[in-house]
Amino acid sequence: MTSHAETLVRTRGSSRVRRARGQWAAWGFLAPVVIYLLAFYAYPLYRNLDLSLRHYTVRSFVQGNAPFSGADNYRTVFDDPTFGPALLHTLVFTFVSIAFQFAIGLALAVFFTQHFRLSATLRALFLVPWLLPLIVSASTWSWMLNSDSGIVNFFLKGIGLDPVNWLTSPDWALTSVIIANVWIGIPFNLVILYSGLQAIPVDVYEAAALDGASGWQRFWRITFPLLRPVSAITLLLGLVYTLKVFDLIWIMTKGGPTDASTTLATWSYRLSFGNLLPEFGPGAAVGNLLIIIALIFGLLYIRRQRRD
């Protein structure tokens, strides 16, 4: 009886030790992720929020004794005449880019599901814009759309059309950066949507074909509904990425001319680093507005997913 009780106690003790070791091992694997998130996400977000709630100058930014200003920086941003056009340009740039990227990417994904000769090679070539550094892509498009020596205007002259001041005209500057951004984003949509199409069973298409469904009916009633989860995450990721596009616009137009292509991202940079007397507080406030917009769409996506 006594030996049985001792064995039971030892068994329970060893199980507790194994459980404790397992917990420590789990925390050991989790610790690098937690440290990474705290160092590169939580702390920068906290610093950006702190910047937006204080009146920082270059001196106070270095010394760290900026006075608390509350929501004054946000009021400054909302009262600035640049805010309205920058918000409008951000929305137009984001939604037009996403619409064309998704539509063209989906069309190419459906096209490449035909598995014709050289399809794998062509798919690889379509990834080139995505793999290039943004500074290379932006510089290339700046050269192509140059008013005097660009290849696009050279082509327009060749077919008898007048050249266009793509980057220096207020009417065309935003369109120019949208075209470049669409070109860069198509490969991402192509890869994700093509992977989603591969997960749709072929039997469904065969059954629909036997029932006499046309190609358009198979796409609209089978492909598009079954691709909805993949489409949703593709659009969300594209939205978050496009909202914060800065380098492409800055290299091509610097937000000009006359703020014609200024977005919230470029305006935030210009306020914080583009002047001799930087305005760190308003620049951080504009950055926080971008975070809030992205967060709203992320929450809407989560709510939609739960409802589905």
NUMAR-267977 format. One record per residue (C-alpha): residue number from 1; residue in three letters; x, y, z. Coordinates in Angstrom, 2 decimals, always signed. Layout:
BEGIN
{site NUM,"ALA",{X,Y,Z}},
...
***
This chain:
BEGIN
{site 1,"MET",{+0.00,+0.00,+0.00}},
{site 2,"THR",{+2.80,+2.37,+0.97}},
{site 3,"SER",{+4.84,+1.56,-2.13}},
{site 4,"HIS",{+1.79,+2.21,-4.33}},
{site 5,"ALA",{+1.31,+5.64,-2.73}},
{site 6,"GLU",{+4.99,+6.48,-3.19}},
{site 7,"THR",{+4.82,+5.43,-6.84}},
{site 8,"LEU",{+1.74,+7.61,-7.33}},
{site 9,"VAL",{+3.46,+10.62,-5.74}},
{site 10,"ARG",{+6.57,+10.12,-7.90}},
{site 11,"THR",{+4.42,+9.81,-11.03}},
{site 12,"ARG",{+2.56,+13.03,-10.23}},
{site 13,"GLY",{+5.80,+14.82,-9.45}},
{site 14,"SER",{+7.45,+13.73,-12.69}},
{site 15,"SER",{+4.36,+14.76,-14.68}},
{site 16,"ARG",{+4.48,+18.20,-13.07}},
{site 17,"VAL",{+8.16,+18.49,-13.95}},
{site 18,"ARG",{+7.49,+17.50,-17.56}},
{site 19,"ARG",{+4.62,+19.98,-17.74}},
{site 20,"ALA",{+6.82,+22.75,-16.33}},
{site 21,"ARG",{+9.59,+21.91,-18.79}},
{site 22,"GLY",{+7.08,+21.99,-21.64}},
{site 23,"GLN",{+5.83,+25.40,-20.54}},
{site 24,"TRP",{+9.36,+26.77,-20.33}},
{site 25,"ALA",{+10.13,+25.35,-23.77}},
{site 26,"ALA",{+6.98,+26.98,-25.18}},
{site 27,"TRP",{+7.97,+30.32,-23.68}},
{site 28,"GLY",{+11.46,+29.86,-25.07}},
{site 29,"PHE",{+10.11,+29.45,-28.60}},
{site 30,"LEU",{+7.65,+32.31,-28.10}},
{site 31,"ALA",{+10.15,+34.78,-26.59}},
{site 32,"PRO",{+11.92,+35.77,-29.87}},
{site 33,"VAL",{+8.57,+36.55,-31.51}},
{site 34,"VAL",{+7.40,+38.60,-28.52}},
{site 35,"ILE",{+10.68,+40.52,-28.39}},
{site 36,"TYR",{+10.51,+41.18,-32.13}},
{site 37,"LEU",{+6.93,+42.47,-31.95}},
{site 38,"LEU",{+7.69,+44.67,-28.94}},
{site 39,"ALA",{+10.88,+46.11,-30.45}},
{site 40,"PHE",{+9.76,+46.67,-34.02}},
{site 41,"TYR",{+5.98,+47.17,-33.72}},
{site 42,"ALA",{+4.82,+48.10,-30.23}},
{site 43,"TYR",{+7.63,+50.54,-29.37}},
{site 44,"PRO",{+7.58,+52.40,-32.74}},
{site 45,"LEU",{+3.78,+52.73,-32.46}},
{site 46,"TYR",{+4.14,+54.09,-28.93}},
{site 47,"ARG",{+6.83,+56.56,-30.04}},
{site 48,"ASN",{+4.73,+57.71,-32.98}},
{site 49,"LEU",{+1.74,+58.26,-30.70}},
{site 50,"ASP",{+3.95,+60.16,-28.26}},
{site 51,"LEU",{+5.29,+62.33,-31.08}},
{site 52,"SER",{+1.76,+63.21,-32.18}},
{site 53,"LEU",{+0.75,+64.30,-28.66}},
{site 54,"ARG",{+3.72,+66.60,-27.97}},
{site 55,"HIS",{+5.16,+69.77,-29.46}},
{site 56,"TYR",{+8.52,+68.60,-30.75}},
{site 57,"THR",{+11.26,+70.75,-32.20}},
{site 58,"VAL",{+14.67,+69.57,-33.34}},
{site 59,"ARG",{+16.11,+70.53,-29.96}},
{site 60,"SER",{+13.38,+68.87,-27.90}},
{site 61,"PHE",{+13.50,+65.82,-30.17}},
{site 62,"VAL",{+17.18,+65.34,-29.26}},
{site 63,"GLN",{+16.86,+66.27,-25.59}},
{site 64,"GLY",{+13.50,+64.55,-25.05}},
{site 65,"ASN",{+11.77,+67.36,-23.12}},
{site 66,"ALA",{+8.94,+68.25,-25.52}},
{site 67,"PRO",{+5.85,+69.74,-23.81}},
{site 68,"PHE",{+2.56,+67.85,-23.97}},
{site 69,"SER",{+0.17,+69.40,-26.50}},
{site 70,"GLY",{-2.75,+66.95,-26.53}},
{site 71,"ALA",{-4.70,+66.92,-29.76}},
{site 72,"ASP",{-3.22,+70.19,-31.07}},
{site 73,"ASN",{-1.17,+68.41,-33.73}},
{site 74,"TYR",{-4.28,+66.64,-35.01}},
{site 75,"ARG",{-6.18,+69.93,-35.14}},
{site 76,"THR",{-3.26,+71.42,-37.07}},
{site 77,"VAL",{-3.44,+68.57,-39.57}},
{site 78,"PHE",{-7.22,+68.81,-40.02}},
{site 79,"ASP",{-7.08,+72.60,-40.45}},
{site 80,"ASP",{-4.25,+72.45,-42.98}},
{site 81,"PRO",{-5.48,+73.07,-46.56}},
{site 82,"THR",{-3.31,+70.16,-47.73}},
{site 83,"PHE",{-5.29,+67.62,-45.68}},
{site 84,"GLY",{-8.36,+67.42,-47.92}},
{site 85,"PRO",{-6.52,+66.95,-51.24}},
{site 86,"ALA",{-4.01,+64.55,-49.64}},
{site 87,"LEU",{-6.83,+62.38,-48.24}},
{site 88,"LEU",{-8.64,+62.40,-51.59}},
{site 89,"HIS",{-5.45,+61.51,-53.48}},
{site 90,"THR",{-4.76,+58.70,-51.00}},
{site 91,"LEU",{-8.23,+57.20,-51.51}},
{site 92,"VAL",{-8.09,+57.55,-55.31}},
{site 93,"PHE",{-4.56,+56.17,-55.50}},
{site 94,"THR",{-5.42,+53.25,-53.22}},
{site 95,"PHE",{-8.74,+52.11,-54.63}},
{site 96,"VAL",{-7.95,+52.66,-58.32}},
{site 97,"SER",{-4.63,+50.82,-57.91}},
{site 98,"ILE",{-6.26,+47.92,-56.06}},
{site 99,"ALA",{-9.10,+47.64,-58.59}},
{site 100,"PHE",{-6.78,+47.41,-61.60}},
{site 101,"GLN",{-4.23,+45.22,-59.83}},
{site 102,"PHE",{-6.90,+42.74,-58.77}},
{site 103,"ALA",{-8.77,+42.72,-62.10}},
{site 104,"ILE",{-5.64,+42.27,-64.23}},
{site 105,"GLY",{-4.11,+39.80,-61.76}},
{site 106,"LEU",{-7.29,+37.70,-61.75}},
{site 107,"ALA",{-7.50,+37.73,-65.54}},
{site 108,"LEU",{-3.89,+36.60,-65.82}},
{site 109,"ALA",{-4.38,+33.93,-63.13}},
{site 110,"VAL",{-7.35,+32.47,-65.03}},
{site 111,"PHE",{-5.36,+32.68,-68.26}},
{site 112,"PHE",{-2.41,+30.75,-66.80}},
{site 113,"THR",{-4.63,+27.95,-65.49}},
{site 114,"GLN",{-4.90,+26.76,-69.11}},
{site 115,"HIS",{-1.42,+25.17,-68.78}},
{site 116,"PHE",{-0.24,+25.90,-72.30}},
{site 117,"ARG",{+3.34,+25.67,-73.49}},
{site 118,"LEU",{+5.69,+28.24,-71.90}},
{site 119,"SER",{+3.04,+29.15,-69.30}},
{site 120,"ALA",{+5.53,+28.57,-66.45}},
{site 121,"THR",{+8.12,+30.77,-68.19}},
{site 122,"LEU",{+5.64,+33.59,-68.74}},
{site 123,"ARG",{+4.49,+33.38,-65.12}},
{site 124,"ALA",{+8.08,+33.75,-63.99}},
{site 125,"LEU",{+8.55,+36.79,-66.25}},
{site 126,"PHE",{+5.47,+38.42,-64.78}},
{site 127,"LEU",{+7.14,+38.28,-61.36}},
{site 128,"VAL",{+9.95,+40.62,-62.45}},
{site 129,"PRO",{+8.16,+43.89,-61.47}},
{site 130,"TRP",{+7.51,+42.46,-58.01}},
{site 131,"LEU",{+11.13,+41.36,-57.52}},
{site 132,"LEU",{+12.74,+44.62,-58.61}},
{site 133,"PRO",{+13.65,+47.14,-55.89}},
{site 134,"LEU",{+11.12,+49.96,-55.78}},
{site 135,"ILE",{+13.78,+52.57,-56.43}},
{site 136,"VAL",{+14.63,+50.78,-59.71}},
{site 137,"SER",{+10.97,+50.52,-60.75}},
{site 138,"ALA",{+10.25,+54.15,-59.86}},
{site 139,"SER",{+13.35,+55.40,-61.67}},
{site 140,"THR",{+12.46,+53.34,-64.74}},
{site 141,"TRP",{+8.94,+54.74,-64.87}},
{site 142,"SER",{+10.29,+58.28,-64.34}},
{site 143,"TRP",{+12.46,+57.82,-67.41}},
{site 144,"MET",{+9.68,+56.24,-69.47}},
{site 145,"LEU",{+7.24,+59.05,-68.61}},
{site 146,"ASN",{+9.74,+61.88,-69.01}},
{site 147,"SER",{+8.16,+64.71,-71.01}},
{site 148,"ASP",{+11.18,+65.29,-73.27}},
{site 149,"SER",{+13.02,+61.98,-73.62}},
{site 150,"GLY",{+10.53,+59.37,-72.37}},
{site 151,"ILE",{+9.69,+56.37,-74.49}},
{site 152,"VAL",{+5.95,+56.81,-73.89}},
{site 153,"ASN",{+5.89,+60.29,-75.46}},
{site 154,"PHE",{+8.15,+59.02,-78.24}},
{site 155,"PHE",{+5.54,+56.37,-79.01}},
{site 156,"LEU",{+2.71,+58.94,-78.85}},
{site 157,"LYS",{+4.53,+61.16,-81.33}},
{site 158,"GLY",{+5.05,+58.15,-83.60}},
{site 159,"ILE",{+1.29,+57.56,-83.89}},
{site 160,"GLY",{+0.53,+61.26,-84.39}},
{site 161,"LEU",{-0.58,+62.21,-80.86}},
{site 162,"ASP",{+0.62,+65.16,-78.81}},
{site 163,"PRO",{+3.13,+64.42,-76.01}},
{site 164,"VAL",{+1.86,+64.47,-72.42}},
{site 165,"ASN",{+3.55,+66.06,-69.44}},
{site 166,"TRP",{+3.08,+62.95,-67.33}},
{site 167,"LEU",{+5.08,+63.97,-64.26}},
{site 168,"THR",{+4.95,+67.76,-64.45}},
{site 169,"SER",{+1.26,+68.35,-65.16}},
{site 170,"PRO",{-1.20,+68.54,-62.25}},
{site 171,"ASP",{-3.74,+66.74,-64.42}},
{site 172,"TRP",{-1.52,+63.72,-65.09}},
{site 173,"ALA",{+0.86,+63.36,-62.10}},
{site 174,"LEU",{-1.49,+61.22,-59.97}},
{site 175,"THR",{-2.43,+59.09,-62.98}},
{site 176,"SER",{+1.25,+58.48,-63.70}},
{site 177,"VAL",{+2.06,+57.15,-60.22}},
{site 178,"ILE",{-1.12,+55.02,-60.28}},
{site 179,"ILE",{+0.00,+53.41,-63.56}},
{site 180,"ALA",{+3.41,+52.62,-62.09}},
{site 181,"ASN",{+1.90,+51.24,-58.89}},
{site 182,"VAL",{-0.55,+49.03,-60.82}},
{site 183,"TRP",{+2.35,+47.60,-62.81}},
{site 184,"ILE",{+4.25,+46.79,-59.61}},
{site 185,"GLY",{+1.26,+45.21,-57.83}},
{site 186,"ILE",{-0.06,+42.92,-60.58}},
{site 187,"PRO",{+2.45,+40.07,-59.89}},
{site 188,"PHE",{+1.42,+39.85,-56.22}},
{site 189,"ASN",{-2.24,+39.49,-57.15}},
{site 190,"LEU",{-1.34,+37.00,-59.89}},
{site 191,"VAL",{+0.60,+34.72,-57.53}},
{site 192,"ILE",{-2.00,+34.69,-54.74}},
{site 193,"LEU",{-5.02,+34.30,-57.01}},
{site 194,"TYR",{-3.33,+31.63,-59.13}},
{site 195,"SER",{-2.63,+29.64,-55.96}},
{site 196,"GLY",{-6.29,+30.01,-54.98}},
{site 197,"LEU",{-7.43,+28.77,-58.38}},
{site 198,"GLN",{-5.27,+25.67,-58.04}},
{site 199,"ALA",{-7.21,+24.73,-54.89}},
{site 200,"ILE",{-10.58,+24.63,-56.71}},
{site 201,"PRO",{-11.46,+21.00,-57.64}},
{site 202,"VAL",{-11.48,+20.25,-61.36}},
{site 203,"ASP",{-14.54,+18.03,-60.85}},
{site 204,"VAL",{-16.70,+21.08,-60.24}},
{site 205,"TYR",{-15.81,+22.55,-63.64}},
{site 206,"GLU",{-16.35,+19.21,-65.37}},
{site 207,"ALA",{-19.81,+18.85,-63.82}},
{site 208,"ALA",{-20.71,+22.40,-64.85}},
{site 209,"ALA",{-19.51,+21.74,-68.41}},
{site 210,"LEU",{-21.66,+18.62,-68.60}},
{site 211,"ASP",{-24.64,+20.73,-67.50}},
{site 212,"GLY",{-24.00,+23.06,-70.43}},
{site 213,"ALA",{-22.51,+26.02,-68.51}},
{site 214,"SER",{-20.58,+28.50,-70.65}},
{site 215,"GLY",{-17.10,+29.76,-69.80}},
{site 216,"TRP",{-18.47,+32.98,-68.34}},
{site 217,"GLN",{-21.06,+31.10,-66.27}},
{site 218,"ARG",{-18.38,+28.77,-64.89}},
{site 219,"PHE",{-16.25,+31.77,-63.93}},
{site 220,"TRP",{-19.09,+33.81,-62.39}},
{site 221,"ARG",{-20.88,+30.96,-60.58}},
{site 222,"ILE",{-17.95,+28.70,-59.65}},
{site 223,"THR",{-14.56,+30.40,-59.83}},
{site 224,"PHE",{-15.46,+33.77,-58.36}},
{site 225,"PRO",{-17.50,+32.48,-55.35}},
{site 226,"LEU",{-14.97,+29.77,-54.45}},
{site 227,"LEU",{-12.15,+32.28,-54.77}},
{site 228,"ARG",{-13.82,+34.76,-52.41}},
{site 229,"PRO",{-11.72,+33.99,-49.28}},
{site 230,"VAL",{-8.47,+34.30,-51.23}},
{site 231,"SER",{-9.75,+37.44,-52.96}},
{site 232,"ALA",{-10.62,+39.03,-49.62}},
{site 233,"ILE",{-7.16,+38.56,-48.11}},
{site 234,"THR",{-5.54,+39.66,-51.38}},
{site 235,"LEU",{-7.55,+42.89,-51.40}},
{site 236,"LEU",{-6.85,+43.52,-47.71}},
{site 237,"LEU",{-3.10,+43.06,-48.09}},
{site 238,"GLY",{-3.13,+45.20,-51.22}},
{site 239,"LEU",{-5.04,+47.91,-49.36}},
{site 240,"VAL",{-2.61,+48.00,-46.43}},
{site 241,"TYR",{+0.39,+48.03,-48.76}},
{site 242,"THR",{-0.99,+50.69,-51.11}},
{site 243,"LEU",{-2.04,+53.02,-48.29}},
{site 244,"LYS",{+1.58,+53.35,-47.17}},
{site 245,"VAL",{+3.21,+53.64,-50.61}},
{site 246,"PHE",{+5.72,+56.46,-50.30}},
{site 247,"ASP",{+8.96,+55.79,-52.16}},
{site 248,"LEU",{+7.35,+55.29,-55.57}},
{site 249,"ILE",{+5.49,+58.62,-55.42}},
{site 250,"TRP",{+8.40,+60.50,-53.87}},
{site 251,"ILE",{+10.89,+59.35,-56.50}},
{site 252,"MET",{+8.56,+60.04,-59.43}},
{site 253,"THR",{+6.85,+63.33,-58.46}},
{site 254,"LYS",{+7.72,+64.17,-54.81}},
{site 255,"GLY",{+3.98,+64.70,-54.37}},
{site 256,"GLY",{+3.88,+67.49,-56.94}},
{site 257,"PRO",{+3.41,+69.46,-58.95}},
{site 258,"THR",{+1.50,+71.78,-56.59}},
{site 259,"ASP",{+0.51,+68.81,-54.37}},
{site 260,"ALA",{-1.29,+67.16,-57.31}},
{site 261,"SER",{+0.00,+63.71,-56.29}},
{site 262,"THR",{+0.49,+64.28,-52.57}},
{site 263,"THR",{-0.87,+61.46,-50.41}},
{site 264,"LEU",{-0.99,+61.12,-46.64}},
{site 265,"ALA",{+2.21,+59.04,-46.73}},
{site 266,"THR",{+4.23,+61.61,-48.70}},
{site 267,"TRP",{+2.74,+64.49,-46.70}},
{site 268,"SER",{+3.74,+62.82,-43.43}},
{site 269,"TYR",{+7.32,+62.46,-44.67}},
{site 270,"ARG",{+7.45,+66.03,-45.95}},
{site 271,"LEU",{+6.19,+67.42,-42.65}},
{site 272,"SER",{+8.70,+65.42,-40.62}},
{site 273,"PHE",{+11.81,+65.45,-42.80}},
{site 274,"GLY",{+11.21,+67.55,-45.91}},
{site 275,"ASN",{+11.62,+71.02,-44.37}},
{site 276,"LEU",{+14.43,+72.95,-42.70}},
{site 277,"LEU",{+12.16,+73.25,-39.65}},
{site 278,"PRO",{+10.60,+69.79,-39.37}},
{site 279,"GLU",{+7.17,+69.40,-37.81}},
{site 280,"PHE",{+7.50,+66.04,-36.09}},
{site 281,"GLY",{+4.17,+66.26,-34.25}},
{site 282,"PRO",{+1.90,+66.88,-37.26}},
{site 283,"GLY",{+3.92,+64.39,-39.33}},
{site 284,"ALA",{+3.37,+61.69,-36.71}},
{site 285,"ALA",{-0.32,+62.61,-36.52}},
{site 286,"VAL",{-0.71,+62.05,-40.27}},
{site 287,"GLY",{+1.06,+58.69,-39.91}},
{site 288,"ASN",{-1.34,+57.70,-37.13}},
{site 289,"LEU",{-4.30,+58.57,-39.36}},
{site 290,"LEU",{-2.94,+56.13,-41.95}},
{site 291,"ILE",{-2.68,+53.44,-39.27}},
{site 292,"ILE",{-6.27,+54.08,-38.19}},
{site 293,"ILE",{-7.55,+53.82,-41.77}},
{site 294,"ALA",{-5.73,+50.51,-42.27}},
{site 295,"LEU",{-7.00,+49.25,-38.90}},
{site 296,"ILE",{-10.59,+50.08,-39.81}},
{site 297,"PHE",{-10.42,+48.06,-43.00}},
{site 298,"GLY",{-8.71,+45.22,-41.16}},
{site 299,"LEU",{-11.52,+45.10,-38.58}},
{site 300,"LEU",{-14.12,+45.18,-41.35}},
{site 301,"TYR",{-12.38,+42.20,-42.97}},
{site 302,"ILE",{-12.37,+40.25,-39.69}},
{site 303,"ARG",{-16.05,+41.02,-39.15}},
{site 304,"ARG",{-16.88,+39.89,-42.69}},
{site 305,"GLN",{-14.93,+36.67,-42.22}},
{site 306,"ARG",{-16.78,+35.88,-39.00}},
{site 307,"ARG",{-20.11,+36.56,-40.67}},
{site 308,"ASP",{-19.24,+34.29,-43.59}},
***
